[in-house]
């Protein structure tokens, strides 16, 4: 690629970034429909699930839903703990403790 191509690429990437990041500011005068506002409330949870689920459910590129998957077992334990306590920081500590204990003391699983 030539220098002109790189310059054009950088300008277009800058414009794309600016437009996508300022999209809601550009449409500030218009009001989002209530159904869209409601749906956007689920975006953080869905994004987090999309990041975490593959790590819990896959091992070595293969689906690993079995008792030897210590990440999945620790995730299930942390989910149950959260449902009982509703305390996020404790859930993180509990889930990491369960994962560490399973990894260290149950390698035969």
Secondary structure, DSSP 8 states (H G I E B T S, - for coil): --HHHHHHHHHHHHHHHHHHHTHHHHTTTS---HHHHHHHTTHHHHHHHHHHHHHHHEETTEE--STT-HHHHHHHHHHHHHHHH--HHHHHHHHHHHHHHHHHH-TT-
